[in-house]
Amino acid sequence: MTDNYTDSQLESLLADLESDLVERKESLNGDAPRRVREAVCAFANDLPDHQRAGVVLVGATDAGAPSGLAITDELLLQLADIKMDGNIVPPPSMTVAKHTLAGTPVAVVTVQPSDAPPVRYRGRTWIRVGPRRGLATAQDERMLSEKRRHRDRHYDAHPVPTARLDDLLIGRFEDEYLPAAVDPEALAANDRTPEERLAAAKMIASADDPTPTVAGILVLGRRPQDHVPGAYAQFLRIAGTDWGGDVLDEARCEGPVTDLVRRLDDKLIAHNRTAVDFLSEPVEKRASIYPANALQQLVRNAVMHRTYEGTNAPVQVYWFDDRVEIGSPGGPYGSVTVDNFAEPGVVDYRNPVLAEAMRVLGLVQRYGFGIPAAQQALRNNGQEDPEFHVDPHRVRCTIRARRSVAQTRSN
């Protein structure tokens, strides 16, 4: 697979009007942003199985020449946002760069074939049909699913040998997941079987082999822990600030990921007291010990990015008087390392199917923004950034309480 093309190769693609590895856009005006996303989706699906990157050239005419568009930082950022705005799932592997082709600057979006097709843009699967893009048929999606089964490296897309189709909450899939994942027009015209729909969402291995995947069990399983033992979260409220203090409250949060996250939310809300300041200003000020959004983002980040393979350990949320600690099994993954963990823009997905499902179900809003959103919420609440302790086997996140509140509780 080609990671990047040379300028000479890009110039050849620019001029090759018959190639199905290139899409050209003169600018990002009008409906061009939508069409660029459709093209990115199609290249990620790589239905012809080129096993080569596709490119979108912004600032190029349909005739295969540069258009003279000004390639600004704002334009490059707008293109880079395609990866993480949550509309293409699972998120594409892509880069954005400015190149000089035929003596003129052009923005180049390079899209690698996905390891977990089918990839969808707003619930629709786009593919390349010769030099044009089009919507995938049911047979096209079946072929993409077969490609995934043979080369997918992600554990959450693997079938679970102990599970059967009736282990899944099919009604929840039909009533909640599909309407959120697929636009109403496409859903109304969808005449596929339930198995084909589940396979398209990667909840089962394929329409011909309806064995639930790990993601299917995590998202729709009646009892996920029967098949993925670590798929739960342990909550403890511990008195004081030291390990070994009395346990004041505990809960084992289980069930499909939506239920698990909601039960954790209930515990976080119940213990997140509001402090009232009567003295520093004429009007009383109220502030929570922790901004709810920060806790929510960090806990959901742990559920999404943890490893579910080879461990029985749960996500752990331990609430002390002066801090909350969130433990997540599994260290950094892919392009995320111990050294660059939590740096802006550095993101990778151990569980891309689960990440897609959590986005569809409204449990996360945008890919790669959980930690930055939590950091900003903490700063707005007058608190320090979360602390991350990362090793190859585990990530621990510590959120310190507002100092005035922590001091009050300890006095």
C-alpha positions as a printed NumPy array, in Angstrom:
array([[  0.   ,   0.   ,   0.   ],
       [  1.32 ,   3.462,  -0.905],
       [  1.441,   5.796,   2.071],
       [  2.067,   8.933,   0.02 ],
       [  2.514,   9.819,  -3.616],
       [  5.404,  11.872,  -4.982],
       [  4.605,  15.16 ,  -6.695],
       [  5.374,  13.5  , -10.022],
       [  2.863,  10.721,  -9.304],
       [  0.282,  13.284,  -8.185],
       [  0.752,  15.239, -11.407],
       [  0.119,  12.018, -13.349],
       [ -3.073,  11.395, -11.375],
       [ -4.137,  15.006, -11.897],
       [ -3.929,  14.566, -15.662],
       [ -5.391,  11.018, -15.819],
       [ -9.091,  11.63 , -16.448],
       [ -9.927,   7.894, -16.45 ],
       [ -8.335,   6.977, -13.132],
       [-10.589,   5.787, -10.316],
       [ -7.943,   6.785,  -7.756],
       [ -8.485,  10.531,  -8.031],
       [-11.277,  13.065,  -7.504],
       [-10.915,  16.737,  -8.468],
       [-12.617,  19.798,  -6.998],
       [-11.993,  23.361,  -8.116],
       [-12.907,  24.757,  -4.682],
       [-14.947,  24.001,  -1.553],
       [-17.874,  26.174,  -2.598],
       [-21.467,  25.001,  -2.804],
       [-21.962,  21.266,  -2.269],
       [-18.244,  20.498,  -2.733],
       [-17.65 ,  19.715,   1.005],
       [-20.321,  17.011,   0.852],
       [-18.975,  15.576,  -2.385],
       [-15.415,  15.539,  -1.021],
       [-16.652,  13.502,   1.94 ],
       [-18.423,  11.094,  -0.392],
       [-15.157,  10.689,  -2.317],
       [-13.171,  10.103,   0.894],
       [-15.703,   7.443,   1.903],
       [-15.441,   5.773,  -1.525],
       [-11.642,   5.693,  -1.481],
       [-11.66 ,   4.26 ,   2.047],
       [-13.95 ,   1.435,   0.851],
       [-11.612,   0.579,  -2.073],
       [-14.18 ,  -1.732,  -3.696],
       [-11.878,  -2.427,  -6.711],
       [ -9.285,  -3.646,  -4.162],
       [ -6.455,  -1.517,  -5.529],
       [ -4.851,  -1.573,  -2.066],
       [ -3.565,   1.876,  -2.93 ],
       [ -4.45 ,   5.3  ,  -1.593],
       [ -6.999,   7.437,  -3.381],
       [ -6.555,  11.205,  -3.605],
       [ -8.885,  14.186,  -3.636],
       [ -7.298,  17.214,  -5.318],
       [ -8.872,  20.486,  -4.196],
       [ -7.862,  23.283,  -6.501],
       [ -8.026,  21.159,  -9.674],
       [-10.443,  21.293, -12.604],
       [-12.318,  18.369, -14.141],
       [-10.054,  18.833, -17.168],
       [ -7.04 ,  17.789, -15.087],
       [ -5.34 ,  21.153, -14.51 ],
       [ -4.825,  23.325, -11.406],
       [ -7.611,  25.874, -10.915],
       [ -5.476,  28.478,  -9.166],
       [ -7.414,  28.248,  -5.894],
       [ -5.672,  29.889,  -2.922],
       [ -4.583,  27.034,  -0.627],
       [ -4.866,  28.632,   2.81 ],
       [ -4.379,  27.197,   6.288],
       [ -8.126,  27.605,   6.809],
       [ -8.83 ,  25.436,   3.76 ],
       [ -6.408,  22.734,   4.927],
       [ -7.983,  22.717,   8.407],
       [-11.443,  22.432,   6.85 ],
       [-10.283,  19.372,   4.911],
       [ -8.533,  17.848,   7.922],
       [-11.769,  18.113,   9.916],
       [-13.319,  15.501,   7.591],
       [-11.573,  12.779,   9.583],
       [-13.012,  13.701,  12.968],
       [-16.352,  15.455,  12.375],
       [-18.191,  12.178,  12.964],
       [-19.912,  11.989,   9.563],
       [-17.663,   9.27 ,   8.094],
       [-17.563,   6.083,  10.144],
       [-15.36 ,   4.37 ,  10.943],
       [-13.011,   7.379,  10.702],
       [-10.869,   7.277,   7.548],
       [ -7.1  ,   7.064,   7.581],
       [ -6.169,  10.195,   5.646],
       [ -3.693,  13.039,   5.415],
       [ -4.029,  16.591,   4.114],
       [ -1.15 ,  18.537,   2.608],
       [ -0.357,  21.374,   0.235],
       [  1.553,  20.357,  -2.908],
       [  2.782,  22.284,  -5.921],
       [  1.562,  20.508,  -9.063],
       [  2.258,  21.845, -12.552],
       [  3.665,  24.958, -10.876],
       [  0.478,  25.723,  -8.889],
       [ -0.457,  24.968,  -5.257],
       [ -3.115,  22.271,  -4.81 ],
       [ -4.592,  20.772,  -1.619],
       [ -4.146,  16.985,  -1.594],
       [ -6.254,  14.684,   0.573],
       [ -4.72 ,  11.192,   0.592],
       [ -7.07 ,   8.415,   1.739],
       [ -5.888,   4.918,   2.653],
       [ -8.107,   1.836,   2.117],
       [ -9.942,   0.973,   5.325],
       [ -9.17 ,  -2.151,   7.334],
       [-12.826,  -2.281,   8.435],
       [-15.144,  -1.641,   5.464],
       [-17.876,  -0.834,   4.684],
       [-17.209,   2.812,   5.526],
       [-20.244,   5.111,   5.49 ],
       [-20.868,   8.817,   5.085],
       [-24.048,   9.764,   6.948],
       [-25.269,   6.195,   6.833],
       [-24.605,   5.617,   3.119],
       [-21.828,   3.528,   1.628],
       [-20.043,   5.261,  -1.263],
       [-17.806,   3.45 ,  -3.742],
       [-15.871,   4.196,  -6.923],
       [-17.484,   3.104, -10.185],
       [-14.731,   3.781, -12.699],
       [-13.808,   7.475, -12.503],
       [-17.089,   8.292, -10.746],
       [-18.489,   7.598,  -7.31 ],
       [-21.812,   5.952,  -6.549],
       [-23.83 ,   4.286,  -3.813],
       [-23.053,   0.668,  -2.975],
       [-25.612,  -2.01 ,  -3.719],
       [-26.379,  -4.803,  -1.294],
       [-23.977,  -7.026,  -3.249],
       [-21.26 ,  -4.355,  -3.08 ],
       [-21.687,  -4.163,   0.69 ],
       [-21.513,  -7.927,   0.934],
       [-18.181,  -7.843,  -0.922],
       [-16.875,  -5.108,   1.377],
       [-17.924,  -7.099,   4.436],
       [-16.1  , -10.142,   3.085],
       [-12.964,  -8.05 ,   2.625],
       [-13.241,  -6.959,   6.222],
       [-13.576, -10.502,   7.493],
       [-10.388, -11.553,   5.745],
       [ -8.117,  -8.637,   6.584],
       [ -9.618,  -6.796,   9.529],
       [ -7.135,  -6.424,  12.362],
       [ -9.567,  -4.941,  14.869],
       [-10.735,  -7.194,  17.664],
       [-14.205,  -5.627,  17.935],
       [-15.063,  -6.802,  14.407],
       [-14.203, -10.441,  15.167],
       [-17.067, -12.938,  15.563],
       [-17.721, -14.311,  19.059],
       [-17.832, -18.114,  18.789],
       [-19.949, -18.536,  21.93 ],
       [-22.663, -16.105,  20.778],
       [-25.765, -16.619,  18.662],
       [-28.074, -14.221,  16.869],
       [-30.699, -14.46 ,  19.616],
       [-28.102, -13.104,  22.075],
       [-28.646,  -9.698,  20.428],
       [-31.447,  -7.23 ,  21.136],
       [-32.702,  -7.071,  17.549],
       [-35.607,  -4.809,  18.474],
       [-33.218,  -2.231,  19.903],
       [-31.177,  -2.386,  16.709],
       [-34.253,  -1.802,  14.524],
       [-35.886,   0.836,  16.737],
       [-32.891,   2.818,  18.008],
       [-29.702,   2.087,  16.122],
       [-30.854,   2.056,  12.486],
       [-32.879,   5.298,  12.617],
       [-29.849,   7.048,  14.121],
       [-27.352,   5.489,  11.691],
       [-29.189,   5.811,   8.376],
       [-30.974,   8.851,   6.985],
       [-34.766,   8.442,   6.738],
       [-34.854,   8.405,   2.927],
       [-32.306,   5.605,   2.683],
       [-33.958,   3.689,   5.521],
       [-37.389,   3.898,   3.872],
       [-35.965,   2.515,   0.618],
       [-33.996,  -0.234,   2.373],
       [-35.337,  -3.667,   1.438],
       [-32.499,  -5.678,   2.985],
       [-33.019,  -8.532,   5.382],
       [-32.403,  -8.044,   9.127],
       [-29.217, -10.093,   8.771],
       [-27.99 ,  -7.881,   5.929],
       [-28.661,  -4.791,   8.027],
       [-26.836,  -6.208,  11.026],
       [-23.895,  -7.229,   8.834],
       [-23.731,  -3.765,   7.253],
       [-23.455,  -2.274,  10.747],
       [-20.788,  -4.883,  11.62 ],
       [-22.918,  -6.298,  14.428],
       [-22.662,  -9.813,  12.929],
       [-19.937, -11.411,  10.834],
       [-21.995, -11.502,   7.615],
       [-25.509, -12.133,   6.353],
       [-24.503, -15.737,   5.648],
       [-22.766, -16.134,   8.998],
       [-24.948, -14.342,  11.596],
       [-22.491, -14.848,  14.443],
       [-22.421, -11.678,  16.564],
       [-19.187,  -9.714,  16.526],
       [-17.522,  -8.401,  19.669],
       [-18.977,  -4.974,  18.854],
       [-22.399,  -6.535,  18.312],
       [-22.248,  -8.084,  21.775],
       [-21.005,  -4.838,  23.36 ],
       [-23.662,  -2.69 ,  21.666],
       [-26.681,  -5.012,  21.433],
       [-25.942,  -7.982,  23.683],
       [-28.58 ,  -9.112,  26.154],
       [-25.78 , -10.003,  28.613],
       [-22.465,  -8.811,  27.148],
       [-20.472, -10.096,  30.113],
       [-21.479, -13.691,  29.271],
       [-19.276, -13.464,  26.164],
       [-16.853, -10.568,  26.874],
       [-16.154, -10.901,  30.62 ],
       [-14.517,  -7.495,  31.09 ],
       [-17.331,  -5.558,  29.404],
       [-18.524,  -3.673,  32.474],
       [-17.489,  -0.759,  34.683],
       [-16.815,  -0.803,  38.429],
       [-17.727,   2.342,  40.405],
       [-16.518,   2.906,  43.989],
       [-17.023,   5.931,  46.239],
       [-14.19 ,   5.795,  48.783],
       [-14.13 ,   7.827,  51.987],
       [-11.134,  10.121,  52.39 ],
       [ -8.196,  10.513,  50.058],
       [ -6.277,   7.276,  50.543],
       [ -6.574,   3.791,  49.139],
       [ -8.036,   1.484,  51.746],
       [-10.671,   3.949,  52.952],
       [-14.209,   2.819,  53.638],
       [-16.334,   2.159,  50.568],
       [-19.372,   4.446,  50.826],
       [-21.044,   3.402,  47.567],
       [-20.379,   0.875,  44.842],
       [-21.969,  -0.273,  41.619],
       [-21.231,  -2.745,  38.874],
       [-22.452,  -1.067,  35.672],
       [-23.33 ,  -3.709,  33.098],
       [-25.366,  -4.283,  29.958],
       [-25.138,  -2.978,  26.378],
       [-22.875,   0.034,  26.071],
       [-25.743,   2.553,  26.195],
       [-27.022,   1.087,  29.469],
       [-23.524,   0.794,  30.922],
       [-22.725,   4.443,  30.178],
       [-26.075,   5.71 ,  31.464],
       [-25.643,   3.835,  34.748],
       [-22.195,   5.359,  35.148],
       [-23.709,   8.787,  34.412],
       [-26.221,   8.271,  37.215],
       [-23.427,   7.544,  39.7  ],
       [-21.342,  10.503,  38.57 ],
       [-24.317,  12.855,  38.872],
       [-25.291,  11.503,  42.289],
       [-21.844,  12.144,  43.806],
       [-21.031,  15.439,  42.068],
       [-21.947,  17.945,  44.773],
       [-22.401,  21.662,  44.173],
       [-20.442,  24.081,  46.341],
       [-21.868,  27.504,  47.21 ],
       [-19.613,  30.542,  47.756],
       [-21.415,  33.22 ,  49.865],
       [-18.406,  35.342,  50.751],
       [-16.175,  36.23 ,  47.808],
       [-18.8  ,  38.197,  45.834],
       [-22.072,  40.032,  46.57 ],
       [-24.044,  37.338,  44.753],
       [-23.593,  33.698,  45.723],
       [-21.662,  31.553,  43.254],
       [-22.383,  27.882,  42.655],
       [-19.897,  25.466,  41.134],
       [-19.768,  21.694,  40.919],
       [-16.851,  19.759,  42.329],
       [-16.261,  18.594,  38.759],
       [-17.771,  19.797,  35.481],
       [-20.175,  17.023,  34.502],
       [-19.131,  17.164,  30.853],
       [-15.47 ,  16.516,  31.738],
       [-16.275,  13.419,  33.782],
       [-18.625,  12.171,  31.086],
       [-16.108,  12.66 ,  28.289],
       [-13.277,  10.938,  30.152],
       [-15.356,   7.966,  31.297],
       [-16.772,   7.4  ,  27.813],
       [-13.301,   7.747,  26.363],
       [-12.183,   4.911,  28.652],
       [-15.105,   2.688,  27.591],
       [-14.436,   3.342,  23.906],
       [-10.645,   2.982,  23.805],
       [ -9.98 ,   0.211,  26.326],
       [ -8.956,  -3.26 ,  25.211],
       [-11.61 ,  -5.963,  25.429],
       [ -9.236,  -8.688,  24.27 ],
       [ -7.398, -11.009,  26.654],
       [ -8.579,  -9.392,  29.883],
       [-11.385,  -9.762,  32.404],
       [-10.694,  -6.344,  33.921],
       [-13.42 ,  -3.677,  33.834],
       [-13.183,   0.068,  33.437],
       [-12.702,   1.366,  36.986],
       [-14.065,   4.669,  38.318],
       [-12.882,   5.405,  41.866],
       [-14.202,   8.555,  43.547],
       [-12.162,   9.927,  46.489],
       [-12.741,  13.125,  48.462],
       [-10.107,  15.011,  46.476],
       [-10.056,  13.29 ,  43.09 ],
       [-11.632,  10.846,  40.662],
       [ -9.482,   8.112,  39.125],
       [-10.514,   6.347,  35.912],
       [ -8.649,   3.165,  35.004],
       [ -8.817,   1.667,  31.524],
       [ -7.332,  -1.74 ,  30.573],
       [ -4.946,  -1.557,  27.627],
       [ -2.268,   0.998,  26.863],
       [ -1.897,   3.315,  23.864],
       [ -2.856,   1.994,  20.437],
       [ -1.648,   2.592,  16.882],
       [ -0.319,   6.087,  16.269],
       [ -0.949,   6.996,  19.942],
       [  2.093,   6.322,  22.118],
       [  3.146,   6.808,  25.727],
       [  5.005,   9.949,  24.648],
       [  2.261,  11.651,  22.597],
       [ -0.794,  10.504,  24.585],
       [ -3.431,  13.291,  24.928],
       [ -1.633,  15.616,  22.5  ],
       [ -4.084,  17.571,  20.301],
       [ -4.876,  15.842,  17.025],
       [ -3.211,  12.531,  17.96 ],
       [ -5.914,   9.862,  17.795],
       [ -6.303,   6.227,  16.788],
       [ -8.962,   3.586,  17.311],
       [ -8.49 ,   0.181,  18.88 ],
       [-12.257,  -0.409,  18.592],
       [-13.455,   1.413,  15.452],
       [-16.773,  -0.451,  15.224],
       [-17.586,   0.336,  18.859],
       [-16.504,   3.951,  18.291],
       [-18.856,   4.163,  15.313],
       [-21.724,   2.727,  17.356],
       [-21.143,   5.106,  20.265],
       [-21.186,   8.025,  17.839],
       [-24.385,   6.761,  16.189],
       [-26.057,   6.319,  19.589],
       [-25.115,   9.838,  20.707],
       [-22.695,   8.722,  23.407],
       [-19.832,  10.652,  21.793],
       [-20.145,  13.719,  19.592],
       [-16.93 ,  14.015,  17.613],
       [-13.957,  11.728,  17.219],
       [-10.747,  12.831,  18.874],
       [-12.368,  15.621,  20.903],
       [-13.111,  13.817,  24.181],
       [ -9.916,  14.71 ,  26.033],
       [ -9.664,  18.301,  24.669],
       [-13.321,  18.896,  25.594],
       [-12.694,  17.579,  29.11 ],
       [ -9.586,  19.749,  29.479],
       [-11.492,  22.859,  28.421],
       [-14.409,  22.108,  30.757],
       [-12.025,  21.683,  33.694],
       [-10.223,  24.94 ,  32.894],
       [-13.555,  26.773,  32.672],
       [-14.375,  25.402,  36.14 ],
       [-11.075,  26.644,  37.564],
       [ -9.405,  23.232,  37.675],
       [ -6.223,  21.615,  36.505],
       [ -6.042,  19.479,  33.375],
       [ -6.534,  15.753,  33.959],
       [ -3.382,  13.777,  34.715],
       [ -2.656,  10.696,  32.602],
       [ -0.456,   7.837,  33.756],
       [  0.171,   5.64 ,  30.737],
       [  2.005,   2.37 ,  30.318],
       [  1.759,  -0.372,  27.679],
       [ -0.96 ,  -2.208,  29.61 ],
       [ -3.104,   0.455,  31.238],
       [ -4.194,   4.088,  31.212],
       [ -5.115,   5.86 ,  34.457],
       [ -6.691,   9.296,  34.385],
       [ -6.827,  11.429,  37.546],
       [ -9.124,  14.464,  37.827],
       [ -8.456,  16.717,  40.818],
       [-11.399,  18.336,  42.607],
       [-11.743,  22.092,  42.783],
       [ -9.296,  23.079,  45.517],
       [-11.748,  25.11 ,  47.595],
       [-14.185,  22.211,  47.575],
       [-11.517,  19.6  ,  48.37 ],
       [-10.23 ,  21.764,  51.256],
       [-13.746,  22.241,  52.626],
       [-14.446,  18.517,  52.531],
       [-11.152,  17.659,  54.247],
       [-11.572,  20.219,  57.099]])
